[in-house]
Amino acid sequence: MVNEEAVKEHIRGLLEAIGEDPDRPGLIETPDRVARMFSEVFAASGLSNHEIAEMFNKTFEEDVHPDSDRVVVMKDIDIFSYCEHHMALMYDMKVCVAYIPDKKVIGISKIVRACEMAAKRLQLQERLTKDIADIISEISGSPDVAVTIEGCHSCVRARGIKNHNTKTYTAELRGKFQTDKSLMEYLKQ
């Protein structure tokens, strides 16, 4: 849970630290706006992957046989997050989630919501990819899970190297997705 009063106080101090007057008309409400934004974009701060999985644990019993060729894939799930190293925006992130059902399937809207919630805490793209795989595996009960993320990082584009065309790709492959290379076809963006 975000402490909005503390955020307001610190944002006011940050504005002063960078040479701004927090009492000028354009900034007077900024600490309050940032505090409300932080409550929204960091809504999962302090939550474990298990707690997120429990939030979105809506599954349906299916007549799924372990040796079936059934694969569930959701592509182009739009998310954003904030990098824990610079608190910079990670944006234009596209997530692909695939899993092989093991007796049950996840409600498809819950896959999207689980991805969004996992991103609502300070993250690294590499860990976010793993976190989503952990959550999907727990909800589905399947060890056969794959998650890929393609994203842009404002810490690369706006500071330091300032490379404007760079995208970062990460993948977490588990179970059959590690051993059956034909399954990789499903993950292509």
C-alpha atoms as a printed R data frame, in Angstrom:
    type eleno elety resid chain resno       x       y       z
1   ATOM     1    CA   MET     A     1   0.000   0.000   0.000
2   ATOM     2    CA   VAL     A     2   1.343   3.405  -1.008
3   ATOM     3    CA   ASN     A     3   1.630   6.011   1.762
4   ATOM     4    CA   GLU     A     4   0.243   8.992  -0.155
5   ATOM     5    CA   GLU     A     5   1.084  11.541   2.553
6   ATOM     6    CA   ALA     A     6   4.735  10.490   2.569
7   ATOM     7    CA   VAL     A     7   4.830  10.594  -1.250
8   ATOM     8    CA   LYS     A     8   3.435  14.155  -1.230
9   ATOM     9    CA   GLU     A     9   6.081  15.275   1.257
10  ATOM    10    CA   HIS     A    10   8.926  13.668  -0.700
11  ATOM    11    CA   ILE     A    11   7.753  14.954  -4.091
12  ATOM    12    CA   ARG     A    12   7.595  18.458  -2.681
13  ATOM    13    CA   GLY     A    13  11.180  18.027  -1.421
14  ATOM    14    CA   LEU     A    14  12.253  16.588  -4.776
15  ATOM    15    CA   LEU     A    15  10.825  19.592  -6.605
16  ATOM    16    CA   GLU     A    16  12.810  21.866  -4.310
17  ATOM    17    CA   ALA     A    17  15.947  19.740  -4.771
18  ATOM    18    CA   ILE     A    18  15.854  20.200  -8.557
19  ATOM    19    CA   GLY     A    19  15.453  23.958  -8.192
20  ATOM    20    CA   GLU     A    20  11.715  24.268  -8.679
21  ATOM    21    CA   ASP     A    21   9.263  26.241  -6.570
22  ATOM    22    CA   PRO     A    22   6.604  23.742  -5.456
23  ATOM    23    CA   ASP     A    23   4.286  26.664  -4.660
24  ATOM    24    CA   ARG     A    24   4.186  28.052  -8.202
25  ATOM    25    CA   PRO     A    25   0.815  27.635  -9.970
26  ATOM    26    CA   GLY     A    26   1.856  24.802 -12.292
27  ATOM    27    CA   LEU     A    27   3.344  22.708  -9.472
28  ATOM    28    CA   ILE     A    28   1.172  23.423  -6.458
29  ATOM    29    CA   GLU     A    29  -0.970  20.301  -6.985
30  ATOM    30    CA   THR     A    30   1.840  18.106  -8.347
31  ATOM    31    CA   PRO     A    31   2.664  16.327  -5.060
32  ATOM    32    CA   ASP     A    32  -1.002  15.314  -4.707
33  ATOM    33    CA   ARG     A    33  -1.235  14.187  -8.348
34  ATOM    34    CA   VAL     A    34   1.956  12.122  -8.072
35  ATOM    35    CA   ALA     A    35   0.751  10.492  -4.843
36  ATOM    36    CA   ARG     A    36  -2.522   9.435  -6.499
37  ATOM    37    CA   MET     A    37  -0.639   8.199  -9.566
38  ATOM    38    CA   PHE     A    38   1.753   6.173  -7.391
39  ATOM    39    CA   SER     A    39  -1.215   4.542  -5.625
40  ATOM    40    CA   GLU     A    40  -2.452   3.395  -9.013
41  ATOM    41    CA   VAL     A    41   0.779   2.399 -10.794
42  ATOM    42    CA   PHE     A    42   2.326   0.719  -7.732
43  ATOM    43    CA   ALA     A    43  -0.875  -1.007  -6.574
44  ATOM    44    CA   ALA     A    44   0.956  -4.357  -6.293
45  ATOM    45    CA   SER     A    45   3.848  -3.102  -4.180
46  ATOM    46    CA   GLY     A    46   4.276  -5.511  -1.309
47  ATOM    47    CA   LEU     A    47   2.224  -8.268  -2.959
48  ATOM    48    CA   SER     A    48   3.816 -11.644  -3.629
49  ATOM    49    CA   ASN     A    49   3.343 -13.583  -6.848
50  ATOM    50    CA   HIS     A    50   1.235 -16.029  -4.850
51  ATOM    51    CA   GLU     A    51  -1.082 -13.223  -3.684
52  ATOM    52    CA   ILE     A    52  -1.475 -11.985  -7.261
53  ATOM    53    CA   ALA     A    53  -2.222 -15.542  -8.438
54  ATOM    54    CA   GLU     A    54  -4.924 -15.814  -5.768
55  ATOM    55    CA   MET     A    55  -6.479 -12.525  -6.938
56  ATOM    56    CA   PHE     A    56  -6.945 -13.855 -10.481
57  ATOM    57    CA   ASN     A    57  -7.475 -17.555  -9.818
58  ATOM    58    CA   LYS     A    58 -10.513 -17.994 -12.055
59  ATOM    59    CA   THR     A    59 -10.236 -21.296 -13.890
60  ATOM    60    CA   PHE     A    60 -12.579 -23.631 -15.694
61  ATOM    61    CA   GLU     A    61 -12.463 -27.406 -15.507
62  ATOM    62    CA   GLU     A    62 -11.903 -28.783 -18.964
63  ATOM    63    CA   ASP     A    63 -11.713 -32.231 -20.452
64  ATOM    64    CA   VAL     A    64  -8.008 -31.819 -21.134
65  ATOM    65    CA   HIS     A    65  -5.846 -34.872 -21.552
66  ATOM    66    CA   PRO     A    66  -2.163 -34.612 -20.587
67  ATOM    67    CA   ASP     A    67  -1.069 -35.894 -23.990
68  ATOM    68    CA   SER     A    68  -3.222 -33.467 -26.003
69  ATOM    69    CA   ASP     A    69  -1.715 -30.854 -28.310
70  ATOM    70    CA   ARG     A    70  -3.780 -28.051 -26.829
71  ATOM    71    CA   VAL     A    71  -1.971 -24.768 -26.228
72  ATOM    72    CA   VAL     A    72  -3.482 -21.511 -24.950
73  ATOM    73    CA   VAL     A    73  -1.761 -18.359 -26.197
74  ATOM    74    CA   MET     A    74  -2.506 -14.689 -25.547
75  ATOM    75    CA   LYS     A    75  -0.417 -12.181 -27.472
76  ATOM    76    CA   ASP     A    76   0.028  -8.429 -27.479
77  ATOM    77    CA   ILE     A    77  -0.985  -7.859 -23.875
78  ATOM    78    CA   ASP     A    78  -0.117  -4.192 -23.331
79  ATOM    79    CA   ILE     A    79   1.486  -3.320 -20.015
80  ATOM    80    CA   PHE     A    80   3.883  -0.794 -18.548
81  ATOM    81    CA   SER     A    81   5.988  -0.762 -15.431
82  ATOM    82    CA   TYR     A    82   8.713   1.219 -13.708
83  ATOM    83    CA   CYS     A    83  12.350   0.161 -13.590
84  ATOM    84    CA   GLU     A    84  13.625  -0.262 -10.062
85  ATOM    85    CA   HIS     A    85  17.073   1.060 -10.994
86  ATOM    86    CA   HIS     A    86  16.006   4.542 -12.172
87  ATOM    87    CA   MET     A    87  12.253   4.553 -11.428
88  ATOM    88    CA   ALA     A    88  11.998   5.168 -15.173
89  ATOM    89    CA   LEU     A    89   9.063   4.084 -17.282
90  ATOM    90    CA   MET     A    90   9.230   0.760 -19.136
91  ATOM    91    CA   TYR     A    91   6.657   1.227 -21.883
92  ATOM    92    CA   ASP     A    92   5.234  -0.147 -25.138
93  ATOM    93    CA   MET     A    93   5.585  -3.533 -23.472
94  ATOM    94    CA   LYS     A    94   3.926  -6.434 -25.268
95  ATOM    95    CA   VAL     A    95   3.494  -9.660 -23.335
96  ATOM    96    CA   CYS     A    96   2.840 -13.069 -24.853
97  ATOM    97    CA   VAL     A    97   1.630 -15.768 -22.465
98  ATOM    98    CA   ALA     A    98   1.345 -19.421 -23.499
99  ATOM    99    CA   TYR     A    99   0.571 -22.507 -21.463
100 ATOM   100    CA   ILE     A   100  -0.475 -26.079 -22.009
101 ATOM   101    CA   PRO     A   101  -3.613 -26.722 -19.933
102 ATOM   102    CA   ASP     A   102  -3.473 -29.428 -17.290
103 ATOM   103    CA   LYS     A   103  -7.129 -30.235 -16.478
104 ATOM   104    CA   LYS     A   104  -8.190 -26.575 -16.327
105 ATOM   105    CA   VAL     A   105  -7.944 -23.335 -18.265
106 ATOM   106    CA   ILE     A   106  -7.606 -19.791 -16.963
107 ATOM   107    CA   GLY     A   107 -10.308 -17.223 -17.656
108 ATOM   108    CA   ILE     A   108  -8.662 -15.224 -20.442
109 ATOM   109    CA   SER     A   109  -9.327 -11.814 -18.918
110 ATOM   110    CA   LYS     A   110  -7.528 -13.049 -15.795
111 ATOM   111    CA   ILE     A   111  -4.362 -13.651 -17.828
112 ATOM   112    CA   VAL     A   112  -4.350  -9.988 -18.865
113 ATOM   113    CA   ARG     A   113  -5.139  -8.775 -15.360
114 ATOM   114    CA   ALA     A   114  -2.412 -10.940 -13.820
115 ATOM   115    CA   CYS     A   115   0.142  -9.477 -16.267
116 ATOM   116    CA   GLU     A   116  -0.982  -5.929 -15.495
117 ATOM   117    CA   MET     A   117  -0.873  -6.490 -11.728
118 ATOM   118    CA   ALA     A   118   2.587  -8.086 -11.808
119 ATOM   119    CA   ALA     A   119   3.791  -4.907 -13.524
120 ATOM   120    CA   LYS     A   120   2.355  -2.622 -10.817
121 ATOM   121    CA   ARG     A   121   5.457  -2.638  -8.673
122 ATOM   122    CA   LEU     A   122   9.047  -1.578  -9.220
123 ATOM   123    CA   GLN     A   123  10.403  -4.160 -11.620
124 ATOM   124    CA   LEU     A   124  13.112  -5.337 -13.948
125 ATOM   125    CA   GLN     A   125  11.852  -6.692 -17.258
126 ATOM   126    CA   GLU     A   126  13.736  -9.932 -16.671
127 ATOM   127    CA   ARG     A   127  12.068 -10.478 -13.289
128 ATOM   128    CA   LEU     A   128   8.666  -9.366 -14.566
129 ATOM   129    CA   THR     A   129   8.845 -12.079 -17.233
130 ATOM   130    CA   LYS     A   130   9.593 -14.693 -14.559
131 ATOM   131    CA   ASP     A   131   6.939 -13.314 -12.201
132 ATOM   132    CA   ILE     A   132   4.221 -13.594 -14.850
133 ATOM   133    CA   ALA     A   133   5.317 -17.185 -15.605
134 ATOM   134    CA   ASP     A   134   5.172 -18.007 -11.858
135 ATOM   135    CA   ILE     A   135   1.666 -16.564 -11.574
136 ATOM   136    CA   ILE     A   136   0.309 -18.276 -14.706
137 ATOM   137    CA   SER     A   137   1.838 -21.595 -13.662
138 ATOM   138    CA   GLU     A   138   0.267 -21.355 -10.201
139 ATOM   139    CA   ILE     A   139  -3.177 -20.424 -11.523
140 ATOM   140    CA   SER     A   140  -3.204 -23.003 -14.325
141 ATOM   141    CA   GLY     A   141  -1.497 -25.777 -12.397
142 ATOM   142    CA   SER     A   142   0.607 -26.380 -15.492
143 ATOM   143    CA   PRO     A   143   4.401 -26.662 -15.516
144 ATOM   144    CA   ASP     A   144   4.328 -25.922 -19.258
145 ATOM   145    CA   VAL     A   145   4.367 -22.127 -19.417
146 ATOM   146    CA   ALA     A   146   6.094 -19.575 -21.626
147 ATOM   147    CA   VAL     A   147   6.146 -15.796 -21.296
148 ATOM   148    CA   THR     A   148   7.857 -13.316 -23.584
149 ATOM   149    CA   ILE     A   149   8.025  -9.558 -23.223
150 ATOM   150    CA   GLU     A   150   9.180  -6.935 -25.704
151 ATOM   151    CA   GLY     A   151   9.536  -3.463 -24.269
152 ATOM   152    CA   CYS     A   152  11.118  -0.034 -24.401
153 ATOM   153    CA   HIS     A   153  12.950   1.557 -21.491
154 ATOM   154    CA   SER     A   154  13.001   5.305 -20.976
155 ATOM   155    CA   CYS     A   155  16.245   4.987 -18.990
156 ATOM   156    CA   VAL     A   156  17.895   3.830 -22.252
157 ATOM   157    CA   ARG     A   157  16.131   6.333 -24.499
158 ATOM   158    CA   ALA     A   158  16.152   9.496 -22.398
159 ATOM   159    CA   ARG     A   159  19.425   9.334 -20.444
160 ATOM   160    CA   GLY     A   160  22.808   7.675 -20.584
161 ATOM   161    CA   ILE     A   161  23.265   6.053 -23.981
162 ATOM   162    CA   LYS     A   162  20.141   7.779 -25.438
163 ATOM   163    CA   ASN     A   163  19.453   5.104 -28.006
164 ATOM   164    CA   HIS     A   164  15.987   5.711 -29.414
165 ATOM   165    CA   ASN     A   165  15.417   2.486 -31.329
166 ATOM   166    CA   THR     A   166  16.325  -0.106 -28.717
167 ATOM   167    CA   LYS     A   167  13.828  -2.712 -27.585
168 ATOM   168    CA   THR     A   168  14.453  -5.355 -24.945
169 ATOM   169    CA   TYR     A   169  13.216  -8.924 -25.341
170 ATOM   170    CA   THR     A   170  12.941 -11.393 -22.480
171 ATOM   171    CA   ALA     A   171  11.621 -14.937 -22.328
172 ATOM   172    CA   GLU     A   172  10.824 -17.449 -19.608
173 ATOM   173    CA   LEU     A   173  10.352 -20.966 -20.974
174 ATOM   174    CA   ARG     A   174   9.258 -23.823 -18.754
175 ATOM   175    CA   GLY     A   175   8.403 -27.484 -19.158
176 ATOM   176    CA   LYS     A   176   7.600 -28.539 -22.716
177 ATOM   177    CA   PHE     A   177   8.392 -25.037 -23.991
178 ATOM   178    CA   GLN     A   178  12.042 -25.757 -23.129
179 ATOM   179    CA   THR     A   179  12.196 -29.130 -24.833
180 ATOM   180    CA   ASP     A   180   9.731 -28.962 -27.748
181 ATOM   181    CA   LYS     A   181  11.066 -26.293 -30.108
182 ATOM   182    CA   SER     A   182   7.931 -26.569 -32.305
183 ATOM   183    CA   LEU     A   183   6.062 -24.758 -29.510
184 ATOM   184    CA   MET     A   184   8.212 -21.656 -30.118
185 ATOM   185    CA   GLU     A   185   6.078 -20.922 -33.190
186 ATOM   186    CA   TYR     A   186   3.270 -19.881 -30.862
187 ATOM   187    CA   LEU     A   187   5.442 -17.248 -29.220
188 ATOM   188    CA   LYS     A   188   6.374 -15.259 -32.315
189 ATOM   189    CA   GLN     A   189   5.126 -11.706 -32.074
